Amino acid sequence: MIVRRRGVVTLLAAAGLLLVAGCSAGGGGGDLPTPSWAGGSSASGSGVASAPGGAPDSAASAKGSVTVVRTVAEGLKSPWGLAALPDGAGLLVSDRDDGTISKVDEKTGKITELGVVSGVSAAGEGGLLGIALSLGFASDHMVYAYFTSASDNRIVRMLWDESKPAKEQLGAPDTIFKGIPKGYIHNGGRIAFGPDGMLYAGTGESGQRGLAQDRKSLGGKILRLTPEGDPAPGNPFPGSPVYTYGHRNVQGLAWDDKQRLFASEFGQDTWDELNAIKPGGDYGWPDAEGKSSDPKYVNPIAQWHTDDASPSGIAYVGGVIWMAGLKGQRLWRIPLDGTTAAAAPQAFLTGEYGRLRTVVAAGGDKVWLVTSNTDGRGKPKTGDDRILELAVK
């Protein structure tokens, strides 16, 4: 539903049981429309949007490494979303259960609560989830958030006034989009602005499997919106915010250096997925979990048994997708060759830090990694949830 708005350590790779699925080309989806912002071009005929005139793809190295540089902050409670402020000014982190957003000083690790996001109704997997900064953040100081309310999942934006006292710095939420189905499970929640300036959101089917194939439903989808919450121009289904469908629970979104979108997705009992996203594509749930022989479905570029992954956030750095695993308690490295996996994924940090929720590119060869051991499914210890800085390659 669209609403009107007010203006304003290098570690050895751990062995994991996985399969690299066939590439999405030939895996279904048909000839799908490409958004106008991509200049009508596509990658290797896959229908995945790419930047026009780019250099040919080259495969990333099959093997890589991860070094834990430092612990940036610790003692976090149910952290979920993370957004890096410009010019190294800090990190914003959302607390799923308490509904707060806090600022983390990158140098000292000091945590300052900005305020509570009003309207959050946390239960099960729902609560205050993904956050993102507006494209004009330097001038407008707007923070976007995806959260579970008493009636639905929705996207809001809030003015952050740093001149006010701690815990009083967030303005009232301005709802720009609502009506996303909520449930005790499968609320999706990742939001991110794409290279086209549009706002993307990963949603879940809230435990109602049939919603994923219903293009009139907002559940089990990737949505593409304007910053004001309207269906974005060039979407594959005119007048609809739906960008792709047939998803179970999307919690990771990242673009490569050619503007191609990738998404991670929770499976049920068999296969978790990393997908290259084709505008208008049907990703198969609930009829397909993992790779399918049915040509109408887009196949994942990699898949994992659910005990080894249960993926949430992803980030793209240097030709590689880095994927955080919750139940798998490891960080996966998936080297890319265009929109296919160039080699079998590697696992790092297996069991070292427990459940891993969010991974965000931090510039150069660095990423931020957020743990998730206080989410009701981990085994928390005092100060167990933290933000880590990693060097990756």
Solvent accessible surface area in square Angstrom, and as a share of the most:
residue,aa,sasa,rsa
1,M,127,0.56
2,I,57,0.29
3,V,20,0.11
4,R,172,0.63
5,R,56,0.20
6,R,142,0.52
7,G,54,0.52
8,V,115,0.66
9,V,77,0.44
10,T,92,0.54
11,L,47,0.23
12,L,170,0.85
13,A,46,0.36
14,A,33,0.25
15,A,106,0.82
16,G,27,0.26
17,L,113,0.56
18,L,30,0.15
19,L,96,0.48
20,V,60,0.34
21,A,11,0.09
22,G,29,0.27
23,C,53,0.32
24,S,1,0.01
25,A,44,0.34
26,G,82,0.79
27,G,3,0.03
28,G,11,0.11
29,G,13,0.12
30,G,63,0.61
31,D,154,0.80
32,L,39,0.19
33,P,68,0.43
34,T,37,0.22
35,P,0,0.00
36,S,89,0.58
37,W,60,0.21
38,A,0,0.00
39,G,54,0.52
40,G,61,0.59
41,S,35,0.23
42,S,51,0.33
43,A,5,0.04
44,S,98,0.63
45,G,68,0.65
46,S,4,0.03
47,G,13,0.12
48,V,0,0.00
49,A,4,0.03
50,S,8,0.05
51,A,26,0.20
52,P,81,0.51
53,G,88,0.84
54,G,46,0.44
55,A,72,0.56
56,P,126,0.79
57,D,54,0.28
58,S,99,0.64
59,A,62,0.48
60,A,19,0.15
61,S,72,0.47
62,A,48,0.37
63,K,146,0.62
64,G,18,0.17
65,S,13,0.09
66,V,0,0.00
67,T,42,0.25
68,V,21,0.12
69,V,68,0.39
70,R,85,0.31
71,T,58,0.34
72,V,7,0.04
73,A,4,0.03
74,E,99,0.44
75,G,48,0.46
76,L,17,0.09
77,K,107,0.45
78,S,1,0.01
79,P,4,0.02
80,W,4,0.01
81,G,1,0.01
82,L,12,0.06
83,A,10,0.07
84,A,41,0.32
85,L,11,0.05
86,P,62,0.39
87,D,151,0.78
88,G,39,0.38
89,A,56,0.44
90,G,0,0.00
91,L,0,0.00
92,L,0,0.00
93,V,6,0.03
94,S,1,0.01
95,D,18,0.10
96,R,15,0.05
97,D,53,0.27
98,D,74,0.38
99,G,1,0.01
100,T,16,0.09
101,I,0,0.00
102,S,14,0.09
103,K,44,0.19
104,V,0,0.00
105,D,54,0.28
106,E,27,0.12
107,K,169,0.72
108,T,104,0.61
109,G,16,0.16
110,K,137,0.58
111,I,68,0.34
112,T,40,0.23
113,E,45,0.20
114,L,2,0.01
115,G,2,0.02
116,V,93,0.53
117,V,2,0.01
118,S,66,0.42
119,G,51,0.49
120,V,34,0.19
121,S,44,0.28
122,A,43,0.33
123,A,59,0.46
124,G,25,0.24
125,E,33,0.15
126,G,1,0.01
127,G,0,0.00
128,L,0,0.00
129,L,1,0.00
130,G,1,0.01
131,I,8,0.04
132,A,10,0.08
133,L,30,0.15
134,S,11,0.07
135,L,113,0.56
136,G,33,0.32
137,F,16,0.07
138,A,89,0.69
139,S,99,0.64
140,D,53,0.28
141,H,75,0.34
142,M,10,0.04
143,V,0,0.00
144,Y,5,0.02
145,A,0,0.00
146,Y,0,0.00
147,F,5,0.02
148,T,3,0.01
149,S,9,0.06
150,A,88,0.68
151,S,82,0.53
152,D,12,0.06
153,N,0,0.00
154,R,47,0.17
155,I,0,0.00
156,V,1,0.00
157,R,23,0.08
158,M,1,0.00
159,L,91,0.45
160,W,10,0.03
161,D,45,0.23
162,E,96,0.43
163,S,102,0.66
164,K,104,0.44
165,P,84,0.53
166,A,52,0.41
167,K,133,0.56
168,E,109,0.49
169,Q,14,0.06
170,L,26,0.13
171,G,31,0.30
172,A,76,0.59
173,P,29,0.18
174,D,7,0.04
175,T,31,0.18
176,I,0,0.00
177,F,0,0.00
178,K,55,0.23
179,G,33,0.32
180,I,1,0.00
181,P,28,0.18
182,K,67,0.28
183,G,17,0.17
184,Y,152,0.58
185,I,59,0.30
186,H,16,0.07
187,N,2,0.01
188,G,1,0.01
189,G,0,0.00
190,R,22,0.08
191,I,6,0.03
192,A,23,0.18
193,F,31,0.13
194,G,7,0.07
195,P,65,0.41
196,D,28,0.15
197,G,15,0.14
198,M,34,0.15
199,L,0,0.00
200,Y,1,0.00
201,A,0,0.00
202,G,0,0.00
203,T,0,0.00
204,G,1,0.01
205,E,1,0.00
206,S,11,0.07
207,G,38,0.36
208,Q,101,0.45
209,R,110,0.40
210,G,53,0.51
211,L,39,0.19
212,A,0,0.00
213,Q,57,0.25
214,D,60,0.31
215,R,115,0.42
216,K,196,0.83
217,S,15,0.09
218,L,19,0.09
219,G,0,0.00
220,G,0,0.00
221,K,0,0.00
222,I,0,0.00
223,L,0,0.00
224,R,4,0.01
225,L,0,0.00
226,T,20,0.12
227,P,32,0.20
228,E,75,0.33
229,G,0,0.00
230,D,40,0.21
231,P,31,0.19
232,A,5,0.04
233,P,91,0.57
234,G,39,0.37
235,N,16,0.08
236,P,18,0.11
237,F,39,0.16
238,P,130,0.82
239,G,71,0.68
240,S,25,0.16
241,P,15,0.09
242,V,2,0.01
243,Y,5,0.02
244,T,0,0.00
245,Y,27,0.10
246,G,0,0.00
247,H,1,0.00
248,R,31,0.11
249,N,3,0.01
250,V,0,0.00
251,Q,9,0.04
252,G,0,0.00
253,L,13,0.06
254,A,9,0.07
255,W,38,0.13
256,D,12,0.06
257,D,113,0.59
258,K,32,0.13
259,Q,49,0.22
260,R,9,0.03
261,L,7,0.04
262,F,0,0.00
263,A,1,0.01
264,S,0,0.00
265,E,6,0.03
266,F,28,0.12
267,G,9,0.08
268,Q,73,0.32
269,D,110,0.57
270,T,57,0.33
271,W,37,0.13
272,D,1,0.00
273,E,10,0.04
274,L,0,0.00
275,N,0,0.00
276,A,0,0.00
277,I,2,0.01
278,K,7,0.03
279,P,1,0.01
280,G,7,0.07
281,G,0,0.00
282,D,14,0.07
283,Y,6,0.02
284,G,0,0.00
285,W,10,0.03
286,P,33,0.21
287,D,99,0.51
288,A,12,0.09
289,E,46,0.21
290,G,4,0.04
291,K,113,0.48
292,S,22,0.14
293,S,120,0.78
294,D,52,0.27
295,P,100,0.63
296,K,121,0.51
297,Y,12,0.05
298,V,3,0.02
299,N,9,0.04
300,P,2,0.01
301,I,0,0.00
302,A,0,0.00
303,Q,9,0.04
304,W,0,0.00
305,H,56,0.25
306,T,17,0.10
307,D,86,0.44
308,D,18,0.09
309,A,0,0.00
310,S,12,0.08
311,P,0,0.00
312,S,0,0.00
313,G,2,0.02
314,I,9,0.04
315,A,5,0.04
316,Y,40,0.15
317,V,20,0.11
318,G,69,0.66
319,G,17,0.16
320,V,4,0.02
321,I,0,0.00
322,W,0,0.00
323,M,0,0.00
324,A,0,0.00
325,G,0,0.00
326,L,6,0.03
327,K,114,0.48
328,G,3,0.02
329,Q,67,0.30
330,R,29,0.11
331,L,0,0.00
332,W,1,0.00
333,R,4,0.01
334,I,0,0.00
335,P,0,0.00
336,L,8,0.04
337,D,58,0.30
338,G,9,0.08
339,T,6,0.03
340,T,42,0.24
341,A,19,0.15
342,A,37,0.29
343,A,25,0.20
344,A,61,0.47
345,P,9,0.06
346,Q,18,0.08
347,A,0,0.00
348,F,1,0.00
349,L,4,0.02
350,T,52,0.30
351,G,48,0.47
352,E,110,0.49
353,Y,55,0.21
354,G,14,0.14
355,R,21,0.08
356,L,1,0.01
357,R,12,0.04
358,T,2,0.01
359,V,3,0.02
360,V,36,0.21
361,A,49,0.38
362,A,32,0.25
363,G,49,0.47
364,G,76,0.73
365,D,72,0.37
366,K,62,0.26
367,V,0,0.00
368,W,16,0.06
369,L,0,0.00
370,V,0,0.00
371,T,0,0.00
372,S,1,0.00
373,N,6,0.03
374,T,37,0.22
375,D,12,0.06
376,G,75,0.73
377,R,146,0.53
378,G,18,0.17
379,K,182,0.77
380,P,78,0.49
381,K,150,0.63
382,T,147,0.86
383,G,27,0.26
384,D,17,0.09
385,D,0,0.00
386,R,56,0.21
387,I,0,0.00
388,L,0,0.00
389,E,16,0.07
390,L,0,0.00
391,A,23,0.18
392,V,4,0.02
393,K,151,0.64
